[in-house]
């Protein structure tokens, strides 16, 4: 349990850093930097990226709270009908244990997949302006490096809950698949996708922040201590932000 707490602290710290990066990207988004977006800059809602990002952040938190409520209701109904006896898999033999942390695993994988979706839109939009090649290459490279610790965070959460290594690797890859899938249509229809980008980035940041703080870090405190969780989580967060800055300065 102690090392599960350490893994949760590392994953939580990484996800907090990723959430911060999304908030900065959403709040600093300026449509008038893109010639092809000139037609939408007159719409008041779209020239307030900070407000849009905050709205998205709050919506993301509320969405995760609603999702948790639904998952809890489904689990309660499952147990009420005796499903916890007939379908429960022993922890030591389970690749995807239903009785230990299933709700938390689902939330983390769902949030990371949603996070990749918004990043894919960001990549596509970044290639759409007059400086699209330079800006797009920087965004794509930084997010590619960004995906390494994010995949590690997903893997840590899954393997410490008795998910097999190969399945953890596959799930880590799966959570990043929306990036290339949504990058192409975002580039082709940059005007429409750019309008949603700050809200989408804020939404992903809100959802990820909630899971990181109230699920992973809280559980890490229970398994270790507040001091250990604070130190490990802070180091993971700082390393993640430092890695992003190294990429930014190198491009």
N, C-alpha and C positions, 0 to 999 in steps of 0.2 A: 504493500500500500504506500510505503514511503516513496518508492521510485515512481509509482504512478502519480503521486503528488508532484514530484519534481518534473515529470513529463508534462503534466497539466500546467505547471507554472511556466515552463518554456513555451509551450504552445500558446498559452494565454498572453504572454508577453509579446510574442511574434504577431498575434492577431491584433493586439492593441496598437502596435506600430503600423500594421497594415491599415487599420481603421483610420489612424491619424493621417497616413499618406492619402487615403481616399478623401478625407475631409479637406485637406489642403488642395488637392487637385480639383475637387468640386467647387470650393470657395473661390479659387483663383481663375476659374474658367472664364475666358473672355471671347465671346463669339466674334467680335469685330476684328480679331486677329486673322480670321479666315475670310478671304474674298468671297467665297461661295456661300458664306453665311450672312452676307450683307442684308439680304432680304428679311431676316428675322430680327435684326438688332433694334428695330423700332418698336418691338413688342415689349412692353414694360416688364413682364414676368421674366423674360429671358435675359435682361440686363441686370438682374439681381441674383447672381450665382450664390452669394452667401446665404440669402434668404431661402433660395430653392434647396440648397444643401441642408440647411437646418430643418426645413420641412421634410425632406427625404430622410434625415436622421431620425426624427421623431416617428415617422411612419414605419421605419425599419424596426425600431424598438417595439412599437405597438404590434407589428406583424408577428414578431417572435413571441411576444406574450400570448397572442391569440393562437399561434401554432402550438405552443406549449400546452395551452388549455385543451385544444383538440386532442393532442397526443395523450394527455392525461385521461381524458374522457374515454378515448378508445381503449386505453390500457385498463381502466376500471371496468368497462363493460366486458373486456376479455377475461378478466379475473372473476367477474361475477358469474360468468357462464362456465367457470371451471377450466378456462384455457390455460391458466398458470400451472395446472397439474398435468394436463394431457400433452401440452406442446412445449413445456419448459425443457430446455436443453441444459444438461449439467455444465457448469462453468468451465471445468477443465477440458471438456470435449467440444466446446462451442466455437465455431468460427465467427458467428454473429449472435452472441448471447442476447436473448430477449429480456432476461431478468436482471441483467447488470448493465446499466448505463446505456440501454438502447435509445432512450429518448435523447440523451445527451449526444450520442454518436450521430443520430439522425439530424439533430439541429446543427451540429458542426459541419457535417458534409453538405447539408442543404445551404447553409450560410456561405461556405467556401465556394460552392458552385455558383450561387447568386453573385458573389463577389467577382468571380471570373467573368461572368456575363457582362457586368458593367465595365470591367477592364477591357474586354473585347470591343465594346462600343467605343471606349476611349481610344483604343489603338486605331480603329477605323476612322474616327473623327479627326484624329491628329494627322493623318495622311491626307486630309481633304483640303488643306489651305495652300496658300502661295508658297509657304515654307514647309510644305507637307513632307518632303523627303527627309529633311534634317530633323524636324520635330518628330515625325513619325518613327524614324529610326531610333531616336532617343527614348521615346515612350515604349516602343516595342522591346528594346534591349533592357531597359530598366525593369519592365514587367517580367521579362524572361528570367532575369536574375531574381526578381521578387518571388517567382514561382517556386524556387528551390526551397527556401525556408518555409513557405506556405505548405508545400507538399510534405516537408518534414513535420510540420505541426499536425497535419492530418494523420500521418503515419504514427506519430507518437501517441495520439489519442486512441487510435484503433488498436495498435499492438499491445498497449497496456490493458486493453479490455478483451484480450484473448482472441482477437482477430488474427488470422494467419498472416505471415509476412507478405505472401504473394497477393492476397486479397487487399491488404493495406496499401501495397504499391499500386494496384489497379484502381482502387478508390481514389488515391492521391492524384493519379493521372486523370481519372474521370472528372474530378472537380475542376480541372483546368481546361477541359475540352470546350466549354462555351466561348473561350477567348477567340480562337480562330473562326469558330462558327459564326459569331456575331460581328467579328471585325470586318468581314467582307460586305455584308449588307449595310453596316454602318458607314463604310466608305462610299458605297454606291448611292446611298440616300443620306448623305451627310447632313443636309439641312434639317431633316426630320429627327434624326437621332441626336443631333447636337442639342436640340431643344430639351431633350429628356436627360442629358448627361449629368448635370449637377444634382438633380433630384435622384437619379439612379445611383450615383456615387454616394450621396448622403444616406440613401436607403440601405445600401450594402454596409456602409460604415456603422450605422445604427444597429443593424442586426448582428454584425460581427462583434461590436463592442459589448453588447449585452451578453452574448454567449461567452466571450472571453472573460469578462469580469464576474458575472453572476453564476456562471456554470463552471468554467475551468479554474479560475483563480480561487473562487470560494471553496471548491472541492480540494484544491491544492493546500489551502490553509488547514482544512480538516485532516488531511493525510500527513502533513508535515507541521508547519507552524507559520504564523504570520510573518515572522522574520525571514525564514528560509524562502517562503513564497515571494516576499517582497524583493529579496536580493536576486533570486533566480529570474523572476519575471522581469525585473528592471534590466538585468544584464541582457536577457533575450531581446527585450524591446530596444535597448540602446544598440546592440549589435545589428539588429534589423535596420534601424534608421541609418546607422553608419554605413552599412552595405549599400543602401539606396543612394547615399550621398557620394560614395566612391564611384558608383556608376554615373551619377549626374556630372561629376567633375571630369570623368574620363571621356565622356562623349563630347 
